[in-house]
Amino acid sequence: MRVFLCAALLLVTCGSGFSNPSAANSLKPFTTDGCSLWLDGTPEQPNLWRHCCVAHDLAYWQGGTKEQRKQADEDILACVKLAQGTGMANYIYGNVRWGGSPYWMSNYRWGYGWDYLDGMWPRGYKVPTAEEQAQIDAQMPAAREVITRDAELNPVTDDKPVTPAP
């Protein structure tokens, strides 16, 4: 039964573009959707904490160790807390801790810039190899351009000052 489940998982993931075992794992270009599956701000300031999520996406795109993910999640907690307050920060933090696992086959998982599979197994938590780090370094200028463009398209506020909630 276990062999069947592993084979089925391999067929599903390979057939759906999550991995190409014959090719070296290459980093896909950085993308962001702001706060995946959640609001980027309030009705009055619809992009109030989007920048927190975009920075979080940059860390998640690269992936890395379990400790690096924990730090990225703590960073979004602190950023949203400053922008909106403790309630929203805790809500987002709880959801990214649960939903951002590298073992979920989602486009917002930890390490989403890499194929889901690393060989025959999920990539999971992994220190990038020297070759992978070179790919991250090479794509970082383009990633920063995506972030700059996202900030231009999704400004935090028009003319209202951002005041954190208590």
N, C-alpha and C positions, 0 to 999 in steps of 0.2 A: 504494500500500500504506500509506504513512504517513497519508494522508488518511483511509483506512478505519479505521486504528487509533485516530486521534484522535476520529473520529466515534463509534466503538464505546465508547471511554472516556467520552465525553460522555454518551452514552445510558445507560450503566451507572451512572455517578455521579449523574446527574440523576434517574434512575428509582429510585435507592436512597436518596434523601433527603439526599445530600451537598451539593446545591446547588439553589437556585431562582433561575435567572438573571433572572427578572422582578422579584424582590424584592430590596430592599437587604440586604446581609449583616448579619445581626443575631446578637449574641452569645447563645448558649444558656446557661442557668443552669449554674453551677459544679457539677460532680459529681466524686466521687473513689471509687475502689475500693481505695485503699491502694496496695500494690505490684502493679500490673497484671501478671497472669500469673506472679506469683512470691509467695514467702512474705513475710509481714509481720514475722516474728520466728522465734524458736527454739521447739521444743516446750515448753520450760519457761516461756518468755516470748513467747507467740505474737504480740504486737504490739510487740516490742522496737524495731524501726526503722520501723514504720508511719508515725509522724509525719514522718519524713524523706520518705517517698513522698507523703504528703498535701501537704506544702509544695511538693514537686516538681510535683505535679498542678496546684497553683494557678498556677505559672509556665507550665506547658504549656498550660493552659486559655486563658490570655491570648495566648500566642504572642509574636511579635516578631522581633527580628533574630537572625542566626546567633550573634552574640556573646552575646546574652541567653540563648539556649539553652545555649551552652557554659557560661555561669556557673551556670545552673540545674543542669546535670549535674555541675559541680564541687561545687556545694552539697550535692547528694545524696551524692556521694562522701565529703565531709568529715563529713556527719551520720551516715551508716551506719558509717564508720570509728570515730567516737566511740562509737556505740551497740554495735557488734559486733566491729569489727576490720577490718584491711586486706583480708583474703581476701574477705569478703562484700561489702565496699565496692567493691572492684575488679570483682567479678563483676557487681554491679548497674550500676555505671558503664559497663562495656563493653556491657551489654545496652541501656541507655537511649541510649547514643551511636548504636548501630546501629538499634535498633528504634523510636526516637522521631522519626525523620525526618519533616518536614512533608510529604514526598512519598508516604508510605505512606497508604493509605486505611484507617486504623484509628482506633478511638475513644481511643487513647492517644498519638496523634501530637502533635508540636509545633503548637500553635494549635487543639487539638481543640474549643474552644468556638465556633469559626467554621466556616462551611461549608468543605468541602474545596476547592471551586472558588471562585475569586475572579474572576468573569466566566467566561471560557472556560478559564482555566488554574489549576493548583493554587495555593493561597494562598502556600505556601512560607514563606520568611522575609520578613516585612513589618513595617515600623514601622506601628503603628496610626494611622489617620487621626484627625483631631480628633474626628470623630463616633464612631469606634470607641473611642477613649480615653474619651469620655464614657460609652459603654455599659459599659466595664470599670469605671469609677469608680462608676457607678450600681449595678452588681451586686456590688461588692466587699463591702458590709456583709452581704448574704445569703450570699456565699461564705465569709466569716469565721464566720458562724453554722453553716454546714455543717461547717466545720473543728472548731468547738467541739463540736458534736453528735457528730462522728466520734470525737473524743478521749474523750468521755464513754462512748460505746458500745464503744470499743476501747482501754481503758486499757493503758498500757505494762506495768504490773505490778500485782499485787494488793498484796503487802506486801514484795516482794523488792527490794532496792536494785539499780539498774542499774549494773553494773560492766563497763566496756568490756574487751574481750579485748585481749591484747597485740598 
